[in-house]
Amino acid sequence: MSSCLFCQLVSGDIPANKVYEDDHVLAFHDIRPQAPVHILIIPKRHIESAQAVKPEDRETLGYLHSVIPVIAEDAGVAEDGYRLVANIGRHGQQTVPHLHYHLLGGRQLGWPPG
């Protein structure tokens, strides 16, 4: 989708501070970090949100989840822990309509989150 901000990052039309990239997944630093480590992890193929996931997305999302530990390790948060969040829809505060996970860490995180 050419109008999708994250699709433009995937295509290289907009630069990103990348921390991980392969044929299926892109991970980059959030431009408004909420923790010392705040990385966004997205499938390169456009999926609007977790609510829009279809059975045919199973392989893509399974693969995406398999690289999260690698990204966390590279970011230095795997040992102490981190939070992985997906915001869905307006009430969930999803601001970009492309499925993405926030990997947050680098400090003790509070609960409840919001």
JOSULUR-V846596 format. One record per residue. PSI is psi in degrees with one decimal (none if undefined). OMEGA is omega in degrees with one decimal (NA if undefined). Layout:
psi->(PSI | PSI)
omega->(OMEGA | OMEGA)
//
This chain:
psi->(115.3 | -24.4 | -8.2 | 124.9 | -46.6 | -32.7 | -34.5 | -33.2 | -43.5 | -44.0 | -14.4 | 3.2 | -28.5 | 132.6 | 152.3 | 150.4 | 83.3 | 141.9 | -16.8 | 140.1 | 137.5 | -164.1 | -19.7 | -20.4 | 143.3 | 134.9 | 138.5 | 159.9 | 137.2 | 140.6 | -13.3 | 73.0 | 140.5 | 3.2 | 164.3 | -35.1 | 120.3 | 100.8 | 136.8 | 134.6 | 123.0 | 149.8 | 142.6 | -32.0 | 135.0 | 121.7 | 124.6 | -43.3 | 175.6 | -28.6 | -22.7 | 4.2 | 135.8 | 162.5 | -33.4 | -9.0 | -4.1 | -49.5 | -44.0 | -48.2 | -32.9 | -43.7 | -46.2 | -45.9 | -28.0 | -20.2 | -9.2 | -45.0 | -33.9 | -45.0 | -43.9 | -42.7 | -48.0 | -31.1 | -8.5 | 20.5 | -1.9 | -41.7 | -45.6 | -19.0 | 165.5 | 169.4 | 141.3 | 121.4 | 137.3 | 119.8 | 136.8 | 121.7 | -179.3 | -49.0 | -25.1 | -0.8 | 32.2 | 113.4 | -17.6 | 121.5 | 61.9 | 124.8 | 128.7 | 150.6 | 137.6 | 120.3 | 114.1 | 134.5 | -167.3 | 0.9 | 167.5 | 124.3 | 144.1 | 166.6 | 137.2 | 157.6 | -21.8 | none)
omega->(-173.8 | -179.4 | -178.5 | -179.7 | -177.2 | 174.6 | 176.7 | 173.9 | 179.3 | -177.3 | -178.4 | 178.1 | 176.4 | -179.4 | 176.5 | 174.8 | -171.4 | 173.5 | 179.1 | 174.0 | 170.0 | -176.3 | -172.2 | -171.4 | 171.9 | 175.4 | -175.5 | 179.5 | 175.7 | -179.6 | 176.0 | -173.4 | 178.1 | 178.2 | 178.2 | 172.2 | 178.5 | -176.2 | 174.0 | -178.6 | -175.2 | 167.1 | 178.6 | 176.6 | -176.7 | 169.2 | -170.6 | -179.3 | 175.7 | 178.3 | -177.4 | -178.5 | 179.7 | 178.3 | -179.6 | 177.3 | -174.5 | -177.1 | 179.5 | -176.4 | 173.6 | 178.0 | 179.7 | -179.9 | 180.0 | 178.8 | 178.1 | 177.8 | 177.5 | 179.4 | 178.7 | 178.3 | 179.7 | 180.0 | 177.7 | -178.1 | -174.8 | -175.1 | -178.2 | 177.8 | -176.6 | 176.4 | 176.7 | -172.8 | 169.3 | 176.2 | -176.7 | 174.7 | -175.3 | -179.4 | 176.9 | 178.5 | 173.7 | -175.1 | 176.3 | -177.2 | 174.5 | -177.5 | 177.3 | 177.8 | 173.3 | 172.2 | -175.9 | 178.9 | -179.9 | 176.0 | 174.4 | 179.8 | -178.4 | 175.5 | 4.3 | -174.2 | -175.0 | NA)
//
